[in-house]
Amino acid sequence: MSRRVGRYTKHETTELLRMFEEGYSVYKICRNLNRSQKSIRNNLIRLGKIEGEITPRRYVVEGKDVIIEDENHFFEYFKYFSVLSLLIFAMLVNPLLNPVEILMDYIYLIINKVF
């Protein structure tokens, strides 16, 4: 069974308070409510039943603007397309420049020398 996530319902909050007042451990409460121990602990801190810090802390960063530059990458794509086109043309004109064929020829030579 997967753990529940998100806000506590009113029923879950009343069950949490009831079990805490009856002396249940955080571990037993988390098993009964199907929540994590950290979630139970943080909720008890929020409700003022136990002392401690809510984890994880949330830090608010102010004054940092995110700038997204809308760059046109047409020339970079054109450059790569040109290089690839030139390589493909060279392999069609002279098949000996094809790296796959070179590798296959090398493997063929090794196999024929061994056997």
N, C-alpha and C positions, 0 to 999 in steps of 0.2 A: 504494500500500500504506500503510495507516495505521500510526502508531507504536504500539508496545506501551506499555501503562501498567501501573502496579502494581508489586508486589515482583518482584525478580529471582529467577529460578529458580536452582538449583544449577548447572545447565549454563551459564546465562548468566554467572553469577559466575566460573566457571572459565574460560570463554572470554574474559571481560573481563580477568582476571588474566593469562592466557596472552598475549593481544594486547598488553597494557601492558608485560609483561616483554620481549616481542619488539621493542618500540620503536614500535609503531603510534601514530599521533597520535589525539587524542580524536575528531577528526572522522572518521577512518577507522573507529575502533571504533564510533562511533554509527551509521555507515552499515551496518556488518556486523551489529550487534545490533538495528538498527531502533529505537533509543532516541534521545532528545534529547541534545545535548551537555551540557546542564545536568545531566541524569540521570546520564550517565556520569561527569562530574566529581564530583558529589555522592557517587556510590557509591565512587569511588576515594578520596575523602576519608574516608568511613566505614571503608573497608578499611585506611586508614593508609598508602596508597601515595603520596599527594601531600598537601601542606599547603594549608590554606585554610579558608574558612568555608562551611558548608553553607547553600545558599540555597533557598528563602526561610527566614528565621528564624521560628521559632514561639515566640510569647510566650504565656505562661500568665497569665491574669488571675485573680487570686484575690480572693475577698471581694465579688464583685459578684453580687447576687441579682437575678434577673429576676422582676418581679412582673407577672402577667397578670391584669388586672381583668376579671371576667365581667360586662359591662354589658348591660343590657337596652335595646335600641334600639327598643322597641315604640312609644314616644311619638313618636320622630323619624319612623319610618315612617308612623305614623298621620297626622302633620302633613303630610307630603308627599302621601300618598294623598288627604287632604281637599282640599288645594289643587288637585291635578290633577283630582279629581272635580268641583270647582266650575268649573274652566276648561272642562272637557268639557261640562258642563251649560250653561254660558253660550254655548258655540259651537253647541250643538244648538238652543237657544232663539232665538238671533240669529246666523245664519250670517255676518253681516258682521263678527263678532268673530273669525272664523277667520283666522289669519295666513296660511295657505296660500292661501285664497281671495283675500285682499287682495293677496298677491304675484302670483297668476295674473291678477287684474284689472288690476294695474299693468302687467304684461308685455303683456297684450292691448291696453291703451291705447297703449303705446309702439309696438307693431308696427303698429297701425292708423293712427297718425299718420305713421309713416315711409313706409308704402306707400300 
